Amino acid sequence: MAGSRSFAYVVEAEEASSGQKVGRLQLSDITHRKKDGSPMTSEAGEIMEKSKQKKAEYEANASTDSSVNFEDIDNRIINEVVGPERYGRVRFQGSGINPTQYFGSGSQQYMPSGSQSQAEV
């Protein structure tokens, strides 16, 4: 939840005002800022800064590769900056969405790296 508003409500409101799809990375940025635009906490500010740097790196690499999916980039950045998804949860999607619903049944993306290597064996 983003305060008293659900993530779904925040996404819907932002998409209506901007006319563009809101990704997980953008949603985390929106929901972790105060009304004046400053980060909620210093930790949130650090995460936002790292995310911006990673996004710039990925977009620079993606400019040469047209097959890159920008939603996957957001997921990778969140994974690298905040850490892997915890079992049964997808960050910034609310409590009703599980990894299978969001990533698909064949995805190993949300699993911590230790269990991911075991699953591949």
Residue pairs with C-beta under 8 A, 6 or more apart in sequence:
1 7
1 94
2 9
2 10
2 30
2 31
3 31
5 13
6 94
7 27
7 31
7 92
7 93
7 94
8 94
10 22
10 27
10 30
10 31
11 22
11 27
14 22
14 26
14 27
14 30
15 21
15 22
22 30
23 70
23 71
23 74
24 71
24 74
24 75
24 78
24 91
24 92
24 93
25 51
25 55
25 74
25 77
25 78
26 74
27 92
28 47
28 48
28 51
28 78
28 91
28 92
29 48
29 51
31 92
32 39
32 40
32 41
32 44
32 47
32 48
33 39
33 40
33 44
34 40
38 45
39 45
39 48
47 81
47 82
50 81
51 77
51 78
51 81
54 77
54 80
54 81
55 73
55 74
55 77
58 68
58 73
58 76
58 77
59 73
61 68
62 68
62 70
62 73
75 103
75 109
78 91
78 92
79 85
79 109
82 91
84 110
84 111
84 112
84 113
85 91
85 99
85 109
85 110
85 111
87 111
88 98
88 99
89 98
89 99
90 97
90 98
90 99
90 101
90 102
90 103
90 110
93 102
99 107
99 109
99 110
100 107
102 110
103 109
103 110
108 116
108 119
108 120
111 119
